[in-house]
Amino acid sequence: MLDPLLFGEIDPPQRLLMGPGPVNAHPRVLRAMSADLLGQFDPEMTAYMNQVMALYRPVFGTQNRWTMLIDGTARAGIEAALVSLVLPGETVLVVNFGRFGLLLQEILTRIGARFETVDAPWGEVVPMDAIRTAALRIRPRVIATVHGDTSTTMAQPLDGIGSIAREVGAFVYVDATATLGGMEIAADRWGADVITGGLQKCLGGPSGTAPITISDAAAEHIFTRRHDEKGIRAAGAVDGPAARIASNYFDLAMIMDYWSEKRLNHHTEATTMLYGARECARIALAEGLPARFARHKAAGAAMSAGLRAMGLTLFGEDAHRMTNVTGVYIPAGVDGESVRAMMREAFEIEIGTAFGPLVGKVWRLGAMGYNAMKHKVLLTLAALEATLQAHGHAVPLGEAVPAALAAWDATV
């Protein structure tokens, strides 16, 4: 019989998470998540749900009624959006410039959709003219893109994408997992129909729920696929004329009815995660979104300046760099994983590795959410300087921190 004391109480190290996410959660978020649970139809609980909808509208830059949460990690939001918008056999144009553009293709393949891509090399973004040319050629049902792809640390410009979609009669889907709450998200100005995010990056919360906003036009389309499951079907319910959404759990038509006055009993809401998401948005709005975006920009500028002051080379285009994640080439002759291990074991700081063609070539350093703070950036740079020196790689000692300080002050 297993001894219940064998593993001991959970007591993780107090590690500073300065990779591409997740990052350390804000203490206020963790405190909110320790509050008592409520029944899913308790009036206090449904009031909190309505508050979450109101709080996330400005975070998404929208007036959309359908602004809510999908229970599950950020990928749950992505999958819910695509499986509810796109029918098997329909065509999607994927704006592809990194790992998460490839993820969109993976999910679309599983849905049975067709897709074509408009591509940029890792470290670049796709020109809007190229997106328009491809959209005019293939006339897709959806134009799908990532906003900030942490695999390449690039942020795709999105002003104008809505007008392209309207020109060809398409919807726009945006994965803003890595940028929501740290860079401007402008759903209404962009003309984006569905945008999804996550808490674990710029919003300073844990992974586990996915904020989403849905335009009226996209909601109308999704409701044409409404097919309530038999066990919760109301008397007189009328199904939509279009094909049933292939996933029950990610069926946005039923989830929207759950978040509406109907309170359809689709699933049991992840109460603790809703508390956390609510507090994430309260913190962001109390700080002020422009000030929050400026703080992330200052943190990214400081990180970049400090790395360059060490003689390191940044990955990707400066013009389209995400403010919250910075890629840097691993110096020749340096064991990148050994450096990461020493950063973690000697300094309790985690920095990120890379994916795909960048494996073993690039580190990714994040400064977002609760970690987009001057002292955390400086501690990370000082630790990396000492670690590189310990690995026999000569760096200009004492240059990184002053350079980062100057860049922070110049940015804010």
C-alpha positions, 0 to 999 in steps of 0.5 A, a space after each residue: 500500500 502506498 504511504 500517503 506521506 511518501 511524496 511529501 507536501 508540495 513545496 516548489 522552489 521560489 523560481 523566477 520564471 523568465 522564459 517565454 511562459 508560463 511566468 510567475 503569477 501575481 500574488 493577488 491572482 493566487 489569493 483570489 484562487 484560494 477563495 471558496 467554491 460556489 455552485 455553478 448557478 449560484 447567483 453570486 457565481 453567475 454575477 462573477 461570470 458577468 463581471 468577467 465578460 465586462 472586464 475582458 472587453 477592454 482587455 481585448 479592445 472590443 465591445 463584443 457581447 460574447 467575451 468570456 472564458 473557455 475552460 482549458 489552457 490557451 490551446 483550448 481556446 484555439 481549438 474551440 475557435 477553429 472547430 466552431 468556425 470551420 466546417 470540414 472541407 472549408 478553406 482557411 488561409 493560415 498566416 504562418 511565421 513560426 511554431 504556432 502557425 504550424 499548430 493552427 495547421 495541425 488543428 485544421 487538419 484534425 478538423 478536416 478543413 483545407 488550408 493554404 499558407 502565406 509564409 515568412 521565415 522564422 524571425 520575420 513576419 508576413 507582409 499584409 500585401 502578401 496576405 491580401 494576395 493570397 486571400 483574393 486568390 483562395 477566398 477562404 472561410 477564415 484567415 487565421 493568424 497568431 499575433 505574437 509567436 513566442 517560438 520566433 519572438 515576432 509580433 505580426 502586424 494586424 491593422 488592415 487584416 479585417 478589411 482584407 477579410 471583408 473584401 473576400 467574405 472571410 472571418 478573422 481568427 487571432 491567437 493572442 495567447 502570448 500578447 494579451 495584456 502585454 501588447 495592444 489587442 484591438 479586436 474591433 479596430 483590427 476587424 478580428 472576429 474571434 481572438 483567444 488568449 491565455 492567462 499564463 503570460 502577460 496577464 500574470 496568471 496560471 495556465 488553465 483558462 482561455 479568454 475569448 471574444 467573438 464578434 456578432 457576425 461570428 456568433 451568428 455563424 456559429 449559432 447556425 451550427 447549434 445542436 444542443 445535446 439531448 440531456 440538456 436540451 430545452 423543450 422547443 429547442 431548434 437546431 441550426 441548419 448547418 453541420 453540428 460542431 464536431 467537438 462537444 466540449 469546445 462547442 462554442 454555440 453551447 458554451 455561449 448559451 452557458 454564458 448567456 441568460 439561458 445558463 445552459 448546463 453545458 459543463 461545470 465552470 472551472 470556478 477557481 480559474 474564473 476567480 483567477 482570470 477575473 483578478 488578472 483583468 482587474 489588475 491589468 485595468 487598474 494599472 491602465 492598459 497604456 501603462 501596462 503596455 509601456 511597462 512591457 515595452 520597457 522590459 523588452 527594451 531593457 532585456 534587449 539592451 542588456 543582452 547586446 551589451 554582453 556582446 550577444 546577437 538577438 534573433 529576428 527583426 527588431 521592427 517586429 519584435 514582441 515586447 515581452 519575449 526576446 530571442 538571443 543566439 547561443 554563443 558558439 562553443 557554449 552548451 546552451 542547456 548547461 547554461 540554462 541548468 546553471 541559471 536554474 540551479 545556482 540562481 533559481 532563474 528559468 530561461 527558455 529553450 527553442 523549438 524546431 529549426 532554432 533548437 540548440 541555437 537560441 535562448 528565449 528570455 521573457 519579461 511579462 506580466 508580474 515579471 515585467 519589472 526592472 529588478 527582475 530583468 536586471 537580476 536575470 541579466 546579471 545571472 546570465 553574465 555570471 553564468 556565461 563567464 563560468 562557462 568560459 565565454 568572455 563577456 564585457 563584465 558589468 556592462 549589461 545592467 547599466 545598458 538595461 537600466 538606460 534602455 528602461 529609463 529611455 523607454 518609459 
